[in-house]
Amino acid sequence: MSAASATTSRPATHSVWSRLEPLLPQISKPIQYVGGELGAVVKQWEDTAVRWALMYPDAYEVGQPNQGVQILYEVLNELPDVLAERTYAVWPDLERLMREHAVPQFTLEAHRSVRAFDLFGVSFSTELGYTNLLTAIDLAGIPLLAADRGDDDPVVLAGGHAAFNPEPIADFVDAAVLGDGEEAVLEITTIVRAWKAEGSPGGRDELLLRLARTESVYVPRFYDVDYLPDGRIQRVVPNRPDVPFRVHKRTTMDLDAWPYPKKPIVPLAETVHERYAVEIFRGCTRGCRFCQAGMITRPVRERSITTVAQMVHDGLEYSGFSEVGLLSLSSADHSEIGDICSGLAEQYEGTNVSLSLPSTRVDAFNIDLAQELSRNGRRTGLTFAPEGGSERIRKVINKMVSEEDLIRTVVTAYSNGWRQVKLYFMCGLPTETDEDVLQIARLAHEVIKAGRAATGSKDIRCTVSIGGFVPKPHTPFQWASMETPEVIDNRLKLLKQAINSDRSLGRAIGYRYHDGEPSLIEGLLSRGDRRVGAVIRRVWEDGGRFDGWSEHFSYQRWVDAAAKVLPGFGVDLDWYTTREREELEVLPWDHLDSGLDKDWLWQDWQDAMSGYEQDDCRWTPCFDCGVCPSMDTEIQIGPTGRKLLPITPVNQGLKVPTAG
């Protein structure tokens, strides 16, 4: 059967632009729905066998720069018989008009209906995007519940970090992929292509079964959840014999073989990041106990210095961006970061290209890095994350940063021309007291005093940014209780007073914080089970949209929905959030294998309570976390001993054009 005949029963594949365009003058920021950016790929529908719609469930300005979606988009579109297009969450003003005028959720490239595609892949970096998922599914004309979908509906596939516990959205997604996506999307594409070529035997159920048999695609409908009388999970088991008991994460080992994005999409509308981003390594073994990203992306895999250089050269030449972001969970930990930065700084000296390390550890930043990052006179923002205000709480979370480290690092930045640094902390951490939080104010005061002494100037500032702690699956803190919003908000109030207690210092310190209410709801969603799906649906039906945006988030809407839904299951909001879990409790994600040994995580949780610090296993003997043997992987570290590619330096004075 041909690709065309295999999709004859699907919705019309023509563009909905003629219906969408008249609506655009009536809304804010219409340019974000137009498409046509440099780097976008438009293919003929009839010439392709497998079609993907890829979504980051937030507004264009947030979702467009997302590295994961851009990589998968390019990987898929390099296949001649595969088509991938993008879609983003639409703002409420356009959603209302789309419903009035029967315009479905559409893709940016050719403005096709999302329902016409074979696969609808949604990448979640935060659980607060779940209501936007429901909006997109409903606008597309796809049945909200996976159980109600037929053969003509796309397979709704979740990915990203939040997919490591997809149980709260198990009712709404057909499948979830754990881990790295590059090879996973190709395997899924191969399965869908073969199934369609055979005439779609067995319908939707057979396709999902083929995906499940890979043991790396989780299909919730093939698993049953049994509960104990007290509300805890008794077990999660397959409901048919040919699906695996556990689903394993995907790990892409050789990053040099996947140098994406090669042709980054250059936005037409303003976005939160406008730069060419290169992921210089993946994974982290620092062992911060709160950090899900660091735990689930193990082991460390570095991109070689020559590949990084080639990607930067090609990416800038193609896109015209004037900033290069060297991305990873802790960019300065790359074994050749000094050579990378000095080589790129020399390469682009005299141009308007700047380098940034968006994620820099206090103990990895030094004067050499500072000088290279500011060589051409442009100094991008510096953010350091001590996370905890007191030495005691930093031992609990395994953030091995001393006060001396922090002061020395910030003084290095001020002495090299920076006048503004951002310090990120968390509030609500396990064992935290008011005093631990008040130490943040003292630390900020010391930073300003040291900076003024080092520079002889009062023209320096630091911004203290506070986020609420959320226990995440597959971390040592997955068993932890959360503080109530009232406790969090009181500590934040005390902290603000302490910062301003010395007016001379306080006026040099900016203060930004997220109150405790969104964090509690994120906690409900991050550690929830399938019963939480009913809460998400109720919130969405009551108007919940863009819950990651403070101006759209309604705490009361979530509290009311939980109060209406959860008692019917014998549980409540506190049961999911402020309750500490026991060692042997079956957690909703225990059947989803991140490679981490649960006994090791529990022991690290006990070590946290005693304030025991764990070293980084990149440089010390193995601590038996379980990842390397269970995933059949290994830590990949340099140095390679090579330098940057022998590329002729850009001529002095040559200006690389800015994007757009």
C-alpha positions as CSV (number, residue, x, y, z in Angstrom):
1,M,0.0,0.0,0.0
2,S,1.4,3.4,-0.9
3,A,1.8,6.2,1.6
4,A,-1.0,8.2,0.0
5,S,-3.5,5.3,0.0
6,A,-2.6,4.5,3.6
7,T,-3.9,7.8,4.7
8,T,-7.0,8.3,2.6
9,S,-9.3,8.1,5.7
10,R,-7.4,10.7,7.5
11,P,-8.5,14.4,7.8
12,A,-7.9,16.7,4.8
13,T,-4.2,17.5,4.5
14,H,-4.5,20.8,2.8
15,S,-3.6,24.1,4.4
16,V,-6.0,25.8,6.8
17,W,-4.2,29.2,6.2
18,S,-7.2,30.6,4.3
19,R,-9.3,30.3,7.4
20,L,-6.5,31.2,9.9
21,E,-5.2,34.4,8.1
22,P,-8.4,36.5,8.6
23,L,-8.2,35.9,12.3
24,L,-4.6,37.1,12.8
25,P,-5.3,40.9,12.7
26,Q,-7.6,40.4,15.7
27,I,-5.0,38.9,18.1
28,S,-1.7,39.8,19.8
29,K,1.6,38.7,18.3
30,P,0.2,37.2,15.1
31,I,3.6,36.8,13.5
32,Q,4.3,33.7,15.8
33,Y,1.7,31.8,13.8
34,V,2.9,32.6,10.3
35,G,5.9,30.3,9.8
36,G,8.3,30.6,7.0
37,E,11.5,31.0,9.1
38,L,15.0,30.4,7.8
39,G,15.7,26.7,8.5
40,A,12.0,25.6,8.3
41,V,11.4,22.6,6.0
42,V,8.3,22.2,3.9
43,K,7.8,18.9,2.0
44,Q,5.1,17.6,-0.3
45,W,2.7,15.5,1.8
46,E,2.2,12.9,-1.0
47,D,5.9,12.3,-1.3
48,T,6.3,11.1,2.3
49,A,5.4,7.8,4.1
50,V,5.6,8.9,7.7
51,R,4.5,12.3,9.1
52,W,5.3,13.8,12.5
53,A,3.9,16.9,14.1
54,L,6.3,18.0,16.9
55,M,5.2,20.2,19.7
56,Y,6.7,22.1,22.6
57,P,3.6,22.8,24.7
58,D,4.1,26.5,25.3
59,A,4.0,29.7,23.3
60,Y,6.2,30.2,20.2
61,E,8.5,32.6,22.0
62,V,9.3,29.9,24.6
63,G,9.0,26.8,22.5
64,Q,10.8,27.8,19.3
65,P,14.3,27.8,20.7
66,N,13.8,24.4,22.4
67,Q,16.9,22.4,21.5
68,G,15.2,19.0,21.7
69,V,12.5,19.8,19.3
70,Q,14.9,21.4,16.8
71,I,17.2,18.4,16.9
72,L,14.4,15.9,16.3
73,Y,12.9,18.1,13.6
74,E,16.1,18.1,11.7
75,V,16.9,14.4,12.2
76,L,13.5,13.4,10.9
77,N,13.4,15.8,7.9
78,E,16.8,14.5,6.7
79,L,14.9,11.3,5.8
80,P,13.5,11.7,2.3
81,D,10.2,9.9,2.9
82,V,9.6,11.5,6.3
83,L,8.0,14.8,7.0
84,A,8.2,16.7,10.3
85,E,6.4,20.0,11.1
86,R,6.1,22.0,14.3
87,T,3.2,23.3,16.3
88,Y,3.1,25.4,19.5
89,A,0.5,26.3,22.1
90,V,-1.8,29.1,20.9
91,W,-2.6,32.0,23.2
92,P,-6.2,32.2,24.6
93,D,-7.1,35.0,22.2
94,L,-6.5,32.8,19.2
95,E,-7.9,29.7,20.8
96,R,-11.2,31.4,21.2
97,L,-11.3,32.5,17.6
98,M,-10.2,29.1,16.3
99,R,-13.1,27.5,18.1
100,E,-15.5,30.1,16.7
101,H,-14.3,29.6,13.2
102,A,-13.6,25.8,13.3
103,V,-9.8,26.2,12.7
104,P,-7.9,23.2,14.0
105,Q,-4.6,23.0,15.8
106,F,-2.2,23.6,12.9
107,T,1.5,23.3,12.1
108,L,3.7,26.2,11.3
109,E,5.3,25.0,8.1
110,A,2.3,24.3,5.9
111,H,-0.6,25.1,8.3
112,R,-1.9,21.6,8.2
113,S,-4.2,20.1,10.8
114,V,-2.3,18.2,13.5
115,R,-4.9,15.4,13.3
116,A,-3.8,14.6,9.8
117,F,-0.3,13.4,10.9
118,D,0.7,9.9,11.9
119,L,2.4,10.9,15.1
120,F,2.0,13.9,17.4
121,G,5.1,14.1,19.5
122,V,5.1,16.5,22.5
123,S,8.2,17.3,24.5
124,F,7.7,18.3,28.1
125,S,10.4,20.0,30.2
126,T,7.9,20.9,32.9
127,E,4.7,19.3,34.1
128,L,2.9,22.7,34.1
129,G,2.5,22.3,30.3
130,Y,-0.1,19.5,30.7
131,T,-3.1,21.7,30.3
132,N,-1.7,23.1,27.1
133,L,-1.4,19.5,25.8
134,L,-5.1,19.0,26.4
135,T,-5.9,22.3,24.5
136,A,-3.8,21.2,21.5
137,I,-5.4,17.7,21.4
138,D,-8.9,19.1,21.6
139,L,-8.3,21.9,19.1
140,A,-6.9,19.3,16.7
141,G,-10.1,17.3,16.8
142,I,-8.4,14.3,18.4
143,P,-10.4,12.6,21.2
144,L,-9.1,13.8,24.5
145,L,-8.9,10.2,26.0
146,A,-6.4,7.8,24.3
147,A,-9.0,5.0,24.8
148,D,-11.4,6.8,22.5
149,R,-9.1,7.3,19.5
150,G,-9.4,5.4,16.3
151,D,-7.1,4.4,13.5
152,D,-7.5,7.8,11.8
153,D,-6.1,9.6,14.8
154,P,-2.4,10.3,15.3
155,V,-0.4,8.5,18.0
156,V,0.1,11.0,20.7
157,L,3.6,10.6,22.1
158,A,5.2,12.2,25.1
159,G,8.9,12.9,25.6
160,G,11.2,15.1,27.5
161,H,12.1,15.0,31.2
162,A,8.6,15.0,32.4
163,A,8.0,11.8,30.4
164,F,10.0,9.9,33.1
165,N,6.7,9.9,35.0
166,P,3.9,10.1,32.4
167,E,1.3,8.6,34.7
168,P,-0.6,11.8,35.4
169,I,-1.2,12.1,31.6
170,A,-1.6,8.4,30.9
171,D,-5.2,8.9,30.0
172,F,-4.3,11.4,27.3
173,V,-1.2,10.1,25.6
174,D,-0.8,6.9,23.7
175,A,2.8,6.4,24.5
176,A,5.9,7.9,26.1
177,V,9.6,7.8,25.3
178,L,12.1,7.9,28.1
179,G,15.5,9.5,27.5
180,D,17.3,10.6,24.4
181,G,15.2,11.1,21.3
182,E,17.6,11.0,18.3
183,E,17.6,7.2,17.8
184,A,14.2,6.7,19.3
185,V,12.3,8.7,16.7
186,L,14.1,6.9,13.9
187,E,13.2,3.5,15.4
188,I,9.6,4.6,15.9
189,T,9.5,6.0,12.3
190,T,10.8,2.6,11.0
191,I,8.0,0.8,12.9
192,V,5.3,3.1,11.6
193,R,6.6,3.0,8.0
194,A,6.6,-0.8,8.0
195,W,3.1,-1.1,9.6
196,K,1.6,1.3,7.0
197,A,3.4,-0.4,4.1
198,E,1.8,-3.7,5.2
199,G,-1.7,-2.1,5.1
200,S,-2.0,-1.1,8.8
201,P,-2.7,-4.7,10.1
202,G,-4.4,-4.9,13.4
203,G,-5.1,-1.2,13.4
204,R,-4.0,1.2,16.2
205,D,-3.7,-1.5,18.8
206,E,-1.2,-3.5,16.7
207,L,0.9,-0.4,16.0
208,L,1.1,0.5,19.7
209,L,2.0,-3.1,20.5
210,R,4.9,-3.0,18.0
211,L,6.1,0.2,19.7
212,A,5.8,-1.4,23.2
213,R,7.8,-4.5,22.2
214,T,10.9,-2.3,21.7
215,E,11.0,-2.1,25.5
216,S,11.8,1.6,25.2
217,V,8.4,3.0,24.3
218,Y,5.9,3.0,27.2
219,V,2.2,2.4,26.2
220,P,0.1,3.0,29.3
221,R,-3.0,1.1,28.0
222,F,-1.0,-2.1,28.2
223,Y,-0.4,-1.7,32.0
224,D,-2.9,-2.0,34.9
225,V,-2.5,-0.2,38.2
226,D,-3.8,-1.8,41.4
227,Y,-4.2,0.3,44.6
228,L,-4.1,-0.6,48.3
229,P,-6.9,0.5,50.7
230,D,-4.9,3.4,52.0
231,G,-4.4,4.8,48.5
232,R,-0.9,3.7,47.8
233,I,-0.1,1.7,44.7
234,Q,0.0,-2.1,45.1
235,R,1.5,-2.9,41.8
236,V,1.8,-1.9,38.1
237,V,1.7,-4.9,35.8
238,P,1.3,-5.6,32.0
239,N,-2.2,-6.6,31.0
240,R,-1.0,-8.8,28.2
241,P,1.9,-11.3,27.9
242,D,3.9,-9.7,25.1
243,V,4.8,-6.4,26.6
244,P,7.7,-5.9,29.0
245,F,7.4,-5.5,32.8
246,R,9.8,-2.5,32.7
247,V,10.4,0.1,30.0
248,H,14.0,1.4,29.6
249,K,15.3,4.8,28.8
250,R,17.2,5.5,25.5
251,T,20.8,6.7,25.7
252,T,22.6,8.2,22.7
253,M,26.2,7.5,23.3
254,D,28.3,9.1,20.5
255,L,27.2,12.7,20.4
256,D,29.7,13.4,17.6
257,A,27.6,11.2,15.4
258,W,24.6,13.5,16.0
259,P,25.9,17.1,15.4
260,Y,22.5,18.7,15.5
261,P,21.1,21.2,14.9
262,K,23.1,21.8,11.7
263,K,20.6,24.3,10.3
264,P,19.0,26.0,13.2
265,I,15.6,27.6,12.7
266,V,15.9,31.4,13.0
267,P,12.8,32.9,14.6
268,L,10.7,35.6,13.0
269,A,9.1,36.7,16.2
270,E,11.0,37.6,19.4
271,T,11.9,34.5,21.5
272,V,13.4,33.9,24.9
273,H,16.7,32.8,23.4
274,E,18.1,34.0,20.1
275,R,21.4,32.2,19.8
276,Y,23.1,29.3,18.1
277,A,23.1,26.6,20.9
278,V,25.6,23.7,21.0
279,E,25.1,21.0,23.5
280,I,28.8,20.4,24.4
281,F,28.0,17.4,26.6
282,R,25.1,15.5,27.9
283,G,24.6,14.1,31.4
284,C,26.0,15.1,34.8
285,T,27.4,13.1,37.7
286,R,27.8,15.9,40.2
287,G,25.0,14.2,42.2
288,C,22.9,17.2,43.3
289,R,20.1,15.3,45.1
290,F,17.3,17.6,43.9
291,C,18.3,17.6,40.2
292,Q,16.2,15.2,38.1
293,A,18.0,16.3,34.9
294,G,21.4,15.3,36.4
295,M,20.1,11.9,37.5
296,I,18.1,10.8,34.4
297,T,20.7,11.9,31.8
298,R,23.6,9.9,33.2
299,P,26.2,8.9,32.1
300,V,28.3,11.9,31.0
301,R,29.0,12.0,27.3
302,E,31.2,14.7,25.9
303,R,31.1,16.2,22.4
304,S,34.7,16.5,21.1
305,I,36.3,19.9,20.8
306,T,36.5,19.5,17.0
307,T,32.8,18.7,16.6
308,V,31.9,21.6,18.8
309,A,34.0,23.9,16.6
310,Q,32.6,22.6,13.4
311,M,29.0,23.0,14.7
312,V,29.6,26.6,15.8
313,H,31.2,27.5,12.4
314,D,28.5,25.9,10.3
315,G,25.6,27.1,12.6
316,L,26.7,30.7,12.7
317,E,27.4,30.7,8.9
318,Y,23.9,29.4,8.2
319,S,21.9,31.3,10.8
320,G,23.6,34.7,11.3
321,F,23.1,34.5,15.0
322,S,25.6,36.6,17.0
323,E,25.6,34.6,20.2
324,V,26.9,31.1,20.8
325,G,25.4,29.2,23.8
326,L,27.6,26.3,25.0
327,L,24.9,24.2,26.6
328,S,24.9,21.4,29.2
329,L,23.8,20.9,32.8
330,S,27.2,22.4,33.9
331,S,29.0,23.6,30.8
332,A,32.3,24.5,32.6
333,D,32.7,20.9,33.5
334,H,33.6,19.9,30.0
335,S,37.1,18.5,30.2
336,E,38.3,20.8,27.5
337,I,36.1,23.9,28.2
338,G,39.2,26.2,28.5
339,D,40.4,25.2,25.0
340,I,36.9,25.4,23.5
341,C,36.3,28.9,24.9
342,S,39.8,30.3,24.0
343,G,39.7,28.8,20.5
344,L,36.2,30.2,19.8
345,A,37.2,33.5,21.3
346,E,40.2,33.7,19.0
347,Q,38.2,32.5,16.0
348,Y,35.6,35.3,16.4
349,E,37.7,38.1,17.9
350,G,36.9,41.4,16.3
351,T,33.4,40.3,15.3
352,N,30.1,40.8,17.2
353,V,29.9,37.1,18.1
354,S,29.7,36.5,21.8
355,L,30.0,33.3,23.9
356,S,27.9,32.3,26.8
357,L,27.8,29.5,29.3
358,P,24.2,29.5,30.5
359,S,24.9,26.9,33.2
360,T,28.1,27.6,35.1
361,R,29.0,26.0,38.5
362,V,30.6,28.3,41.1
363,D,33.5,26.0,41.5
364,A,34.2,25.6,37.8
365,F,34.3,29.3,36.8
366,N,37.8,30.8,36.8
367,I,39.6,33.9,35.6
368,D,40.7,32.2,32.3
369,L,37.1,31.5,31.4
370,A,36.0,35.0,32.5
371,Q,38.6,36.5,30.2
372,E,37.6,34.4,27.2
373,L,33.9,34.9,27.6
374,S,34.4,38.7,27.7
375,R,37.2,39.0,25.2
376,N,35.3,40.9,22.5
377,G,33.8,43.3,25.0
378,R,30.3,41.8,25.2
379,R,29.5,40.2,28.5
380,T,26.5,37.9,28.5
381,G,24.7,37.3,31.8
382,L,26.3,35.2,34.4
383,T,24.2,32.9,36.6
384,F,25.5,30.9,39.5
385,A,23.4,28.5,41.5
386,P,24.5,27.8,45.1
387,E,20.9,26.5,45.6
388,G,21.2,26.7,49.4
389,G,22.0,29.6,51.6
390,S,23.8,27.7,54.4
391,E,26.7,25.3,54.4
392,R,24.5,22.8,56.2
393,I,21.7,22.8,53.6
394,R,24.2,22.6,50.8
395,K,25.5,19.4,52.3
396,V,22.0,18.0,52.5
397,I,21.4,18.6,48.7
398,N,25.0,17.6,47.8
399,K,25.8,21.0,46.3
400,M,29.5,21.1,47.3
401,V,30.0,24.8,47.1
402,S,31.6,26.7,49.9
403,E,31.0,30.4,50.8
404,E,34.6,31.1,49.9
405,D,34.1,29.5,46.5
406,L,31.1,31.7,45.8
407,I,32.8,34.9,46.9
408,R,36.0,34.2,44.9
409,T,34.0,33.4,41.8
410,V,31.8,36.4,41.9
411,V,34.7,38.7,42.6
412,T,36.4,37.2,39.5
413,A,33.4,38.1,37.4
414,Y,33.2,41.7,38.8
415,S,37.0,42.1,38.4
416,N,36.7,41.1,34.7
417,G,34.1,43.7,33.9
418,W,30.8,42.2,34.8
419,R,28.5,44.5,36.8
420,Q,25.6,42.1,37.3
421,V,25.5,38.5,38.4
422,K,22.5,36.3,39.2
423,L,22.5,33.9,42.2
424,Y,19.9,31.2,42.2
425,F,18.6,29.5,45.3
426,M,15.8,27.2,46.3
427,C,13.4,27.4,49.2
428,G,11.5,24.5,50.8
429,L,14.4,22.0,50.6
430,P,14.3,18.9,52.9
431,T,15.3,19.7,56.6
432,E,15.3,23.4,55.7
433,T,14.7,26.0,58.5
434,D,14.1,29.7,58.5
435,E,17.7,30.3,59.4
436,D,18.9,28.4,56.3
437,V,17.0,30.7,54.1
438,L,18.0,33.9,56.0
439,Q,21.6,32.9,55.3
440,I,20.9,33.8,51.6
441,A,20.6,37.4,52.6
442,R,23.9,37.3,54.5
443,L,25.6,35.7,51.5
444,A,24.2,38.3,49.1
445,H,25.5,41.1,51.4
446,E,29.0,39.5,51.5
447,V,29.0,39.2,47.7
448,I,28.3,43.0,47.3
449,K,30.8,43.9,49.9
450,A,33.5,41.8,48.3
451,G,32.7,43.0,44.8
452,R,32.9,46.7,45.9
453,A,36.2,46.1,47.6
454,A,37.7,44.3,44.6
455,T,36.6,46.9,42.0
456,G,36.6,50.1,44.1
457,S,33.2,50.8,42.6
458,K,29.6,50.8,44.0
459,D,28.3,50.2,40.5
460,I,27.8,46.5,40.9
461,R,24.7,44.4,41.5
462,C,23.5,40.9,42.1
463,T,20.1,39.5,41.7
464,V,18.9,36.8,44.1
465,S,16.4,34.5,42.4
466,I,14.5,32.0,44.5
467,G,12.6,28.9,43.2
468,G,10.5,26.5,45.1
469,F,11.8,23.0,45.7
470,V,9.8,20.3,43.9
471,P,10.6,16.6,44.6
472,K,11.1,14.8,41.3
473,P,11.0,11.1,40.3
474,H,14.2,9.2,39.9
475,T,16.1,11.4,42.4
476,P,17.1,10.7,46.0
477,F,14.4,13.3,47.0
478,Q,11.6,11.4,45.4
479,W,10.5,10.3,48.8
480,A,10.6,13.8,50.4
481,S,7.7,15.8,51.7
482,M,7.0,19.3,50.4
483,E,6.6,22.4,52.6
484,T,3.2,24.1,52.4
485,P,2.9,27.4,50.4
486,E,2.3,29.2,53.7
487,V,5.7,28.2,55.1
488,I,7.5,29.0,51.8
489,D,5.9,32.4,51.5
490,N,6.7,33.3,55.1
491,R,10.4,32.4,54.6
492,L,10.5,34.5,51.4
493,K,9.0,37.4,53.3
494,L,11.6,37.1,56.1
495,L,14.4,36.8,53.4
496,K,13.3,40.1,51.7
497,Q,13.3,41.9,55.1
498,A,16.8,40.5,55.8
499,I,18.1,41.6,52.4
500,N,16.8,45.2,53.0
501,S,18.0,45.3,56.6
502,D,21.1,47.1,55.4
503,R,19.9,49.7,52.9
504,S,23.4,50.4,51.5
505,L,23.8,46.8,50.5
506,G,20.1,46.0,49.9
507,R,19.7,48.5,47.1
508,A,22.4,46.7,45.1
509,I,20.5,43.4,45.4
510,G,17.6,42.5,43.2
511,Y,15.1,40.0,44.5
512,R,13.0,37.7,42.4
513,Y,11.0,34.7,43.7
514,H,8.4,32.2,42.8
515,D,5.9,31.8,45.6
516,G,5.0,28.4,47.0
517,E,1.7,27.8,45.3
518,P,2.9,26.9,41.7
519,S,5.6,24.7,43.3
520,L,3.0,22.7,45.2
521,I,1.0,22.0,42.1
522,E,4.1,21.1,40.1
523,G,4.8,18.6,43.0
524,L,1.3,17.1,42.5
525,L,2.0,16.6,38.8
526,S,5.6,15.5,39.1
527,R,4.9,12.6,41.6
528,G,1.3,12.0,40.7
529,D,-0.2,8.7,39.4
530,R,-3.0,8.1,37.0
531,R,-5.7,9.4,39.3
532,V,-4.2,12.9,38.9
533,G,-5.3,12.9,35.3
534,A,-8.8,13.6,36.4
535,V,-7.6,16.7,38.2
536,I,-5.7,17.9,35.1
537,R,-8.8,17.5,33.0
538,R,-11.0,19.3,35.5
539,V,-8.6,22.2,35.7
540,W,-8.5,22.4,31.9
541,E,-12.2,22.3,31.6
542,D,-12.4,25.1,34.1
543,G,-10.1,27.2,31.8
544,G,-6.6,26.2,32.9
545,R,-4.1,27.3,30.3
546,F,-0.4,28.2,30.3
547,D,0.1,27.2,34.0
548,G,3.8,27.9,33.7
549,W,3.0,31.6,33.4
550,S,2.3,33.4,36.6
551,E,-0.3,35.7,35.0
552,H,-2.3,32.6,33.8
553,F,-1.8,30.3,36.7
554,S,-4.6,29.9,39.2
555,Y,-3.7,28.1,42.4
556,Q,-7.3,28.1,43.5
557,R,-8.4,26.4,40.3
558,W,-6.1,23.5,41.0
559,V,-7.0,23.3,44.7
560,D,-10.7,23.3,43.8
561,A,-10.3,20.6,41.2
562,A,-8.2,18.4,43.5
563,A,-10.9,18.8,46.2
564,K,-13.6,17.8,43.8
565,V,-11.8,14.8,42.2
566,L,-9.3,13.2,44.6
567,P,-11.6,12.3,47.6
568,G,-13.4,9.9,45.3
569,F,-10.1,8.0,45.2
570,G,-9.6,8.2,48.9
571,V,-6.7,10.7,48.7
572,D,-6.2,14.4,48.6
573,L,-3.7,17.2,47.5
574,D,-1.6,16.9,50.7
575,W,-1.4,13.1,50.2
576,Y,0.5,13.7,47.0
577,T,2.6,16.7,48.1
578,T,3.3,17.2,51.8
579,R,3.4,13.4,52.6
580,E,6.8,11.7,53.0
581,R,7.0,8.4,51.2
582,E,8.3,5.2,52.9
583,E,11.2,3.1,51.6
584,L,9.1,0.2,50.3
585,E,6.2,2.2,48.8
586,V,5.6,1.4,45.1
587,L,6.1,4.7,43.3
588,P,4.1,5.5,40.2
589,W,7.2,5.4,38.0
590,D,8.9,2.3,39.4
591,H,8.2,0.3,36.2
592,L,10.0,3.0,34.2
593,D,13.7,2.4,34.2
594,S,16.0,5.4,34.2
595,G,19.0,3.1,34.9
596,L,19.3,4.3,38.5
597,D,19.1,1.6,41.2
598,K,16.3,2.4,43.6
599,D,18.3,1.0,46.6
600,W,21.1,3.4,45.7
601,L,18.7,6.3,45.5
602,W,17.3,5.4,48.9
603,Q,20.7,5.2,50.5
604,D,21.6,8.7,49.0
605,W,18.3,10.0,50.6
606,Q,19.5,8.6,53.9
607,D,22.9,10.2,53.3
608,A,21.2,13.5,52.7
609,M,19.5,13.4,56.1
610,S,22.9,12.9,57.7
611,G,24.6,15.6,55.6
612,Y,27.0,13.2,53.9
613,E,28.5,14.6,50.7
614,Q,28.9,12.4,47.7
615,D,31.8,13.0,45.2
616,D,31.5,13.2,41.4
617,C,32.0,9.7,40.0
618,R,33.6,11.2,36.9
619,W,36.8,11.6,38.9
620,T,36.4,9.0,41.6
621,P,35.7,5.3,41.9
622,C,32.2,4.2,40.9
623,F,29.4,4.6,43.5
624,D,27.2,1.9,42.0
625,C,24.3,4.1,41.0
626,G,23.4,1.4,38.5
627,V,23.4,3.4,35.2
628,C,26.4,2.2,33.5
629,P,25.9,-1.6,33.8
630,S,22.1,-1.5,33.5
631,M,22.2,0.7,30.4
632,D,25.3,-1.0,29.0
633,T,26.9,2.4,28.8
634,E,30.0,4.1,30.2
635,I,31.1,7.6,31.1
636,Q,32.7,9.3,28.1
637,I,35.2,12.0,29.0
638,G,38.1,13.8,27.4
639,P,40.4,15.3,27.0
640,T,41.0,14.4,23.4
641,G,44.2,16.5,23.3
642,R,43.0,18.2,20.1
643,K,42.5,21.8,19.4
644,L,39.8,23.5,17.4
645,L,39.5,22.9,13.7
646,P,42.1,24.7,11.5
647,I,39.6,27.3,10.4
648,T,40.9,30.6,9.3
649,P,40.0,33.3,11.9
650,V,37.2,35.6,10.9
651,N,38.7,38.9,9.6
652,Q,39.1,41.7,12.1
653,G,36.1,44.0,11.9
654,L,33.9,41.6,10.0
655,K,30.4,41.7,11.5
656,V,28.4,38.5,11.5
657,P,24.9,39.6,10.7
658,T,22.3,39.2,13.4
659,A,19.3,36.9,13.0
660,G,16.1,38.2,11.6
